[in-house]
Amino acid sequence: MVDFSRARDRMIASQLSRRGINDPDVLDAMRNVPREAFVDPGFEEFAYEDSALAIGHGQTISQPYIVALMIERAGPEPGDIVLEIGTGSGYAAAVLSRIAGHVYTIERHPGLAKAARNRFADLGYDNIDVRIGDGTAGWPEAGPFDAILVAAGGPNAPHALKEQLDLGGRLIIPVGSAEEQRLMRITRVNATTFEEQDLGGVRFVPLVSEQGRAADQQGAKGRPRAMPLSELIAAAAEPLPDFDDPAFGRLFDRFADRRLVLLGEASHGTSEFYRARAAITRRLIEAHGFTIVAVEADWPDAAAVDRYVRQRQAAGPRTAFERFPTWMWRNREVVEFVEWLRAYNQQKAEADRAGFHGLDIYNMRGSIAAVLDYLDRTDPEAAAVARERYGCLTPWQNEPSTYGRAALSKGFRDCEQAVVSQCRELLEQQLRAGLAAGDELMDAAQNARLVASAERYYRIMYYAGPESWNMRDTHMFETLEHLLTARGPRAKAVVWAHNSHIGDARYTDMGMARDEVNIGQLCRERFPGETALIGFGTHGGKVAAATDWGGDMEVKPIRASLEGSYERLCHDSQVRHFLLEFSRDPALRQRLLEPKLERFIGVIYRPETERLSHYAYASLPRQFDAFVWFDETAPVTPLGADHIGEGVPETFPFGL
Ligand code: SAH
């Protein structure tokens, strides 16, 4: 269940205050009105997203920021009489009614107008009148108005509305064509003089009136036509060879001089993304001296694979990736790569073998077991102390997501100190041992570090702010740094993680609206000029994903990419699969810079609410150095009881 009051506070802080809305009356009113009561049933959890939402009849409830901006610029005061055109959900009128004396609002869709009326009644907002009709004529009997707000865009400001402004009254209205609208403030100085001020570019649904339609058609005539972006993409796209063709890997040689090559994915269950990353990684290892493959998987699980591919002795847990979502790593595509890596390493001296490592922190139980296992073998006394220390986490290790709540109520400071001490001790031991420390101690120390991170992660996850995301990505980045340090000053790493971890967060909603950082950003900041960030995308096909966290894997059709998204532009290029390196075509890069929708499918995919659950705004060419495109994609083939008979090798550590 979403905590709406907290969501509202976060909206005020991240979407409004930080964008410069600071009128206390506006912020108070926005804090007061329950926006979740103005969205369609079932969409409440998205009510505080930084976007407009559909409300039926092809109309939308405006983005919170736009509502706040319009009201702040209209400057209503207590006692003022205000007119709003385009009631829609009624949200903006409701916010206005918490500041002004009386609000009149007009909506042309009877269904929307009636629903808004009911909402006002339910909330006890009794200073709002709703009329059904064409708002471009205004509401002369109720005027003159201190402020008029128009929530739909037309070619110009209707004369009738200007005439209904009181002296000093303000009309806030989006003016322009369907493609380009400016938000204007028109202030009535005296009976015949109006002052205009441009408040910036916006996008509203059309203001529908006879006058509006006619002028719109005029506007469409005679505009010069720039070359469509999809054609520019087609011209710059470098088609991809087959995965097994050595030319595939060679295409990425241009990034081989970097120390860090980060390869993304637009879902956790798409075969092409795994196969492409495997082909690129094989090339970087074979031809360019990369020795670290670091993936978005749990450390102890990946460590089992590492022991297999580097032919080190098996210790600790024997099977890997048994925690949800198993298909993310227990799949045929990964097995194929792991088998290749093992075979490659076989011909190499131990020091030159490439390792396979996990950056993530979810498998706290696995890490606790690995630390205890190491200490049991090397220092039984220390093992007893560690058992005691980890005791406070034991009740939660299977269901750590419930730990945060417990930690809140019981004052778990002791637990925090215990796991941190354990971590410090092993790290000190590792430092003392220096280069002689060897892989086993490094592994144990890393696991202890992970338990400490995980304890903190699950504790702060309860607050659901940006901190838990940031701490997870910072942990992943630091683990990557430790791996590089451990392999020496010239070590080079390939990273496999989701686009959301790899695409520089500063140029996505994550960083812009929520203060979230990610591995891609941290790598660019810490290793400037030595990092390549490569994103992946798809238009359609099928994907392996679950409906809920912890749910079973399903194969789901991917919806065609949305109009206006980066994906749709790539699809419209009609090149089926390609590499697009942004620096190769500065003019194209320039035109792609302005943020557009981008799709993010994780282990969960909910096609029914796709726009809200899976799309976010980002600036693709700033997020990534290059983008790899597969127009139609297939799901990964999971390994499991059902798949044993299908010729998968009996691969330790997948424990078939
Ligand atoms: N203020 C609303 C935004 C609604 S979108 C909110 O906060 O939710 C704009 C609305 O304007 C739509 O519901 C649309 O039906 C309405 N609209 C468009 N042209 C109109 C007109 N000429 N007269 C009245 N309403 C109009």
Residues whose N, C-alpha, C, O or C-beta is under 5 A from the ligand:
A	BS01	SAH	Q59 T60 I61 S62 I85 G86 T87 G88 S89 G90 Y91 A92 I106 E107 R108 H109 G133 D134 G135 T136 A151 A152 P206 L207 V208 S209
